[in-house]
Amino acid sequence: MKRFAWLFVCCWPVASWAGIPIQHWTMETGAKVYLVEAPGIPMVDVQIEFDAGSRRDPAGQTGLAVATSRMMGKGIKAFQGQPAMDENQLGEAWADLGAMVGANVSADRMAFSLRSLTRPELLDAAVALAARELAAPSFPTDVWQSERERWAASIAESNTKPATQAGKAFNQAVFGTHPYGAEVDEASLRRIDTAAMAQFLSRHMLLCQAKISVVGAVNRAQTERLLNQLLIGLPRQNSCPVLPKVAEVSPLTAPSNVRIAFESAQAHVFIGQPGIPRQHPDFFALTLGNYVLGGGGFVSRLTEQVREKRGLSYSVYSYFSPGQHAGAFTVGLQTRPDQAAQAVQVATDVLSEFVRGGPSEQEVKAAKDFMIGGFALRLDSNRKLLDNLSNIAWFDLPLDYLDTWSAEIDKLSAQQIQQAFARNVQPERMVTVILGAKP
């Protein structure tokens, strides 16, 4: 669910920060609130997150969390004396307010967002309307049936693309039966109905576990009033239910190779394994080291060896995707089908050498200069600041995380980076997926 009804510019820069003071408290409901006051712009962003990501999809209903978020804005029931509204009426109401609401789902969390000007008459109306969407979505069956057909058609079309097929095979090989590797298909969509959506929300939209991030021209008292209005229709729990534990991602015990025949001008290659969860102590060292390995574009080792020296690929990259559990560490590239084996060998050799020897001091200095020098660009709008704040909230990071980020990066040595890679990356146990290579 996303509707964009703007009467103001969406990306004004926030003020320059000597430090970013984060206020944090727990509401009576148990919801944890994180606030950054940004008075320079008459606007507020609110994001409410629940442990309702796709890792919580029931067996046989992969896609339920995403479907639920897509349907949240398709209509609302009558609520607190206000009449029901369909999707078109809701869209018109938001357009009149010049505000924006949205819902989105990742593997770990479901997030509901509100953006509005802080003029009292506009903000109060926007909060009241958003409260109705949160508390009383109607989940119209006829709309879901149409939405499901469009989604199924989109999946079928996407499955004709080589990158999609290669990516799905890679995720399956890396994650196995873990929810991180689950893929939505037409069969699972057919098993999802609107009753399942309502039940999913009732089980997972728990205020006692919610994380709420707020950035904008509001103080704590104003924020508390806003949130009390916004959450008024959600049930309160006398005791906080404990959701079932999701298993951790199993490490790979042996290498595996997946070959997929496909008539394509380019072979698609993915090499990788389960990486780390976000709260892992080696997060900073792996982040900095990966810039040298394959995250730094034209200055990375993979680009130098695979593209510049041998001309095997236009683009080659590596990245970590840490989440609540161990997300994938991935090396990716595209190459001519007849060069796929050579490109894989070169990329694997570069990775193995990096794990054994780590970066040079010169490479580390260049990576630090780039990452620390560009850090301010991660905070140059309220939206970016909200994204960072929500990550602090979700992963229980220190409240001074943004203030100490540069120092954490700067204190790392080449030896620490090499040791972190040696602990967490095993080139001898990688998944290698090649789609479209010549036999």
C-alpha positions in Angstrom: 0.0 0.0 0.0 1.5 3.2 -1.1 -0.1 6.4 -2.1 1.8 9.5 -2.7 -0.2 12.7 -2.4 2.3 15.6 -2.1 1.7 19.2 -1.6 5.3 19.8 -0.4 8.8 18.8 -1.4 9.7 15.3 -0.1 13.4 15.5 0.3 14.4 18.8 2.0 17.8 18.4 3.7 18.0 18.2 7.5 20.1 20.6 9.4 23.8 19.9 9.8 24.3 17.8 12.9 27.1 18.2 15.4 25.4 15.3 17.1 22.1 13.6 16.7 20.3 13.4 20.1 17.9 10.5 20.1 15.2 10.6 22.7 13.9 7.2 23.8 11.1 6.0 26.0 8.6 3.2 26.4 4.8 3.9 26.2 2.3 2.4 28.6 1.4 -0.1 25.9 5.0 -1.4 25.9 5.8 0.2 22.5 9.3 1.7 22.3 9.6 5.2 20.9 12.7 6.8 19.3 12.5 10.5 18.5 14.8 12.9 16.7 13.6 16.5 16.7 14.2 18.2 13.4 12.6 21.6 13.8 14.0 23.1 10.6 11.2 21.8 8.4 7.4 21.9 9.3 7.0 18.2 8.7 7.0 14.9 10.6 7.7 11.3 9.7 6.5 8.4 11.7 7.3 4.7 11.2 5.8 1.9 13.3 7.3 -1.5 13.0 6.1 -4.9 14.1 7.7 -8.4 14.1 5.5 -9.3 11.1 7.9 -9.7 8.2 7.8 -12.5 5.7 9.8 -14.8 8.0 6.5 -15.0 9.9 4.5 -16.3 6.9 2.7 -19.6 7.8 3.7 -22.8 6.1 2.1 -23.0 2.7 1.2 -19.3 2.6 4.5 -17.6 1.5 3.6 -14.1 0.6 1.0 -13.5 3.3 2.9 -10.7 5.1 3.4 -8.9 1.8 -0.2 -9.4 0.7 -1.4 -8.1 4.0 0.7 -4.9 3.7 -0.5 -4.4 0.1 -4.1 -4.6 1.1 -3.9 -2.3 4.1 -4.8 0.7 2.1 -7.5 -0.8 -0.2 -10.3 0.3 2.1 -11.3 0.8 5.7 -14.3 -0.2 7.8 -16.6 2.2 9.6 -14.6 3.2 12.7 -15.5 5.4 15.7 -18.5 6.9 14.1 -16.7 7.5 10.8 -18.1 5.8 7.6 -16.4 3.1 5.6 -14.2 4.2 2.7 -13.0 2.4 -0.4 -9.6 2.7 -2.0 -10.6 5.6 -4.2 -12.1 7.6 -1.3 -9.0 7.0 0.7 -6.8 8.2 -2.1 -8.9 11.4 -2.4 -8.8 12.0 1.3 -5.0 11.7 1.4 -4.7 14.0 -1.6 -6.7 16.6 0.2 -4.4 16.4 3.2 -1.2 16.5 1.2 0.1 13.7 3.4 1.4 10.2 2.7 0.9 6.8 4.3 2.5 3.5 3.4 3.0 -0.1 4.4 5.9 -2.3 3.4 7.4 -5.6 4.4 10.9 -7.0 4.6 12.0 -10.4 5.7 12.1 -9.3 9.3 9.5 -6.6 9.8 6.3 -4.9 8.7 6.4 -1.1 8.7 3.6 1.5 8.6 4.6 5.0 7.9 3.0 8.4 7.9 4.4 11.7 6.6 2.6 15.0 7.1 3.1 18.7 7.5 2.9 19.7 11.1 0.2 22.4 10.7 -2.2 21.4 13.5 -5.3 21.1 11.3 -3.5 19.0 8.7 -1.6 16.8 11.1 -4.6 16.0 13.3 -6.6 15.0 10.3 -3.8 12.9 8.8 -3.2 11.1 12.1 -6.9 10.4 12.5 -7.1 9.0 9.0 -3.9 6.9 9.5 -5.3 5.6 12.8 -8.4 4.3 10.9 -6.2 2.5 8.3 -4.2 0.9 11.1 -7.1 -0.2 13.2 -9.8 -1.1 10.7 -8.6 -2.2 7.2 -11.5 -3.8 5.4 -9.5 -6.2 3.2 -12.1 -6.3 0.4 -12.2 -9.8 -1.2 -12.9 -8.6 -4.7 -10.0 -6.2 -4.6 -7.7 -9.0 -3.3 -8.8 -11.3 -6.1 -7.8 -8.8 -8.7 -4.6 -7.9 -6.9 -3.7 -11.6 -6.6 -4.2 -12.1 -10.4 -1.9 -9.2 -11.1 0.7 -10.4 -8.7 0.6 -13.9 -10.1 1.0 -12.6 -13.6 3.9 -10.4 -12.5 5.7 -13.4 -10.9 5.2 -15.5 -14.1 6.6 -12.7 -16.2 9.5 -12.2 -13.8 10.3 -15.9 -13.9 11.1 -15.6 -17.6 14.1 -13.3 -16.8 17.5 -15.0 -16.2 18.4 -12.7 -13.3 15.2 -13.8 -11.4 15.8 -17.5 -12.0 19.5 -17.2 -10.9 18.6 -15.2 -7.8 15.9 -17.6 -6.7 18.3 -20.6 -7.1 21.0 -18.8 -5.2 18.6 -18.0 -2.3 17.4 -21.6 -2.1 20.9 -22.9 -2.1 22.1 -20.5 0.6 19.1 -20.6 2.9 17.6 -24.0 2.4 14.4 -24.3 4.4 14.9 -21.1 6.4 12.2 -18.5 5.8 14.8 -16.1 4.3 14.9 -18.5 1.3 11.1 -18.8 0.7 9.7 -17.6 -2.6 6.2 -16.5 -3.4 4.6 -18.4 -6.2 1.1 -18.7 -7.7 0.3 -21.8 -5.6 1.0 -20.0 -2.3 -1.0 -17.0 -3.4 -4.0 -19.2 -4.1 -3.9 -20.3 -0.4 -4.1 -16.7 0.8 -7.4 -15.1 1.5 -8.5 -11.9 3.3 -9.5 -13.8 6.4 -5.8 -14.9 6.7 -4.7 -11.3 6.4 -6.9 -10.2 9.3 -5.7 -13.1 11.4 -2.1 -12.4 10.6 -2.5 -8.8 11.8 -4.2 -9.8 15.0 -1.4 -12.2 15.8 1.5 -9.9 14.9 0.4 -6.3 15.3 1.4 -6.3 19.0 1.8 -2.8 20.5 3.8 -4.3 23.3 6.5 -5.2 20.8 6.3 -2.3 18.4 9.2 -0.1 17.6 8.3 3.5 16.7 10.6 6.0 15.0 9.7 9.7 14.7 11.7 12.5 12.9 10.4 16.0 12.5 9.3 19.3 13.9 7.7 17.8 17.0 8.9 17.6 20.7 8.3 14.7 23.1 5.0 16.0 24.4 3.7 16.5 20.8 5.0 13.1 19.8 3.2 11.4 22.7 0.0 13.1 21.8 0.4 12.2 18.1 1.1 8.5 18.9 -1.8 8.2 21.4 -4.1 9.4 18.6 -2.5 7.2 15.9 -2.6 4.0 17.9 -6.0 4.5 19.6 -7.7 1.7 17.7 -5.1 -1.0 18.2 -5.7 -3.6 20.9 -3.8 -3.4 24.2 -2.3 -6.5 25.7 -2.5 -7.3 29.4 0.6 -9.4 29.0 2.8 -9.4 26.0 2.5 -12.6 23.9 5.8 -14.3 22.9 6.0 -15.0 19.2 7.5 -18.4 18.2 11.2 -18.3 17.8 12.5 -18.4 14.2 15.4 -20.7 13.7 18.8 -19.3 12.8 20.2 -19.8 9.3 22.2 -23.0 9.1 25.8 -22.6 7.9 26.9 -24.4 4.8 28.9 -27.6 5.4 30.2 -28.1 1.9 30.4 -26.3 -1.5 27.6 -26.7 -4.0 27.4 -25.8 -7.7 24.1 -25.1 -9.5 24.0 -24.9 -13.3 20.9 -23.7 -15.0 20.5 -24.0 -18.7 19.1 -20.8 -20.3 19.5 -19.1 -23.7 20.9 -15.8 -22.7 23.4 -13.3 -24.1 24.9 -13.1 -20.6 25.6 -15.7 -18.0 24.4 -14.7 -14.6 26.7 -15.7 -11.7 26.2 -15.7 -7.9 28.7 -16.9 -5.4 28.1 -16.8 -1.7 26.9 -18.3 1.6 25.1 -17.2 4.8 26.8 -14.1 6.2 26.1 -12.5 9.5 23.1 -11.1 11.5 23.0 -7.3 11.9 24.1 -7.4 15.6 27.2 -9.4 14.9 30.3 -7.9 16.5 32.2 -8.0 13.2 29.6 -5.9 11.4 31.8 -2.8 11.0 35.0 -4.7 10.0 33.1 -6.7 7.4 31.4 -3.5 6.1 34.7 -1.7 5.7 36.5 -4.7 4.3 33.8 -5.3 1.7 34.3 -1.9 0.3 37.8 -3.0 -0.6 36.7 -6.4 -1.8 33.7 -5.6 -4.0 31.6 -2.9 -2.6 33.7 0.0 -3.8 32.8 -0.1 -7.5 35.8 0.7 -9.8 38.3 0.8 -6.9 37.4 -2.7 -5.5 39.7 -5.7 -6.0 37.0 -7.7 -7.8 36.5 -5.0 -10.4 40.3 -4.6 -10.8 40.9 -8.3 -11.4 37.7 -9.4 -13.1 36.9 -6.4 -15.2 39.9 -4.2 -15.6 42.7 -6.8 -16.0 40.8 -9.5 -17.8 37.7 -7.9 -19.3 35.5 -10.7 -18.1 32.6 -8.6 -16.8 31.3 -5.1 -17.1 30.2 -5.2 -13.4 31.2 -7.3 -10.5 30.3 -6.7 -6.9 30.0 -8.2 -3.4 27.9 -7.3 -0.4 26.6 -8.5 3.0 22.8 -8.4 3.7 22.6 -8.7 7.5 19.2 -9.0 9.1 17.6 -10.4 12.3 19.3 -13.6 11.1 22.3 -14.2 8.9 21.6 -12.7 5.5 23.6 -13.7 2.5 27.1 -12.8 1.6 27.0 -12.4 -2.2 29.5 -12.0 -5.0 27.7 -11.3 -8.3 28.6 -10.7 -11.9 27.4 -11.2 -15.5 29.7 -12.4 -18.2 29.7 -13.9 -21.7 28.5 -17.5 -21.5 31.8 -18.9 -22.8 33.8 -17.0 -20.2 31.7 -18.0 -17.1 34.0 -20.6 -15.8 37.0 -18.3 -16.0 35.1 -15.4 -14.4 34.0 -17.7 -11.5 37.6 -18.9 -11.0 39.0 -15.4 -10.9 36.4 -14.1 -8.6 36.8 -17.0 -6.2 40.6 -16.6 -6.3 40.2 -12.9 -5.4 37.9 -13.7 -2.5 40.1 -16.5 -1.2 43.2 -14.3 -1.3 41.3 -11.5 0.5 40.2 -13.9 3.3 43.8 -15.1 3.7 45.6 -11.8 3.5 43.1 -9.1 4.0 43.4 -5.5 2.6 46.5 -3.4 2.5 46.8 -0.4 4.8 46.5 1.9 1.8 43.3 0.2 0.8 41.9 0.5 4.3 42.8 4.2 4.4 41.1 4.9 1.0 38.0 3.0 2.2 37.9 4.9 5.4 38.2 8.2 3.6 35.3 7.4 1.3 33.0 5.9 3.9 33.6 8.5 6.6 33.7 11.4 4.1 30.3 10.3 2.7 28.6 9.5 6.0 26.8 12.8 6.1 25.0 11.9 2.9 23.3 9.1 4.8 21.6 11.7 6.9 20.9 14.5 4.6 17.1 14.2 4.5 14.5 13.4 7.1 13.7 10.2 5.2 17.3 9.0 5.4 17.5 10.0 9.1 14.2 8.0 9.7 15.7 5.0 8.0 18.7 5.1 10.2 16.7 5.7 13.3 14.4 2.8 12.6 17.4 0.5 12.3 18.7 1.7 15.6 15.3 0.9 17.1 14.8 -2.5 15.4 18.2 -3.9 16.1 18.5 -2.3 19.6 21.7 -0.4 18.6 23.2 2.2 21.0 21.5 5.6 21.0 24.8 7.2 20.1 25.2 4.9 17.1 25.1 7.7 14.5 27.5 9.8 16.5 30.1 7.0 17.0 29.7 5.4 13.5 32.7 7.2 12.0 34.9 6.5 15.0 34.0 2.8 14.8 35.0 2.7 11.2 38.2 4.8 11.8 39.6 2.6 14.5 39.7 -0.6 12.4 43.0 -2.0 11.2 43.8 -4.1 8.1 44.5 -7.0 10.5 41.2 -6.7 12.2 39.4 -6.8 8.8 41.3 -9.8 7.7 40.5 -11.6 11.0 36.8 -10.8 10.7 36.7 -12.1 7.1 38.5 -15.3 8.2 36.0 -15.9 11.0 32.9 -15.3 8.8 33.7 -16.1 5.2 34.6 -19.6 4.0 35.5 -19.6 0.3 35.8 -23.4 0.4 32.1 -23.8 1.3 30.5 -21.4 -1.1 27.3 -21.9 -3.2 28.0 -21.1 -6.9 25.1 -20.5 -9.2 25.7 -20.1 -13.0 22.8 -19.5 -15.3 23.3 -19.5 -19.1 26.9 -20.7 -19.3 28.0 -22.7 -22.3 28.8 -26.4 -21.5 
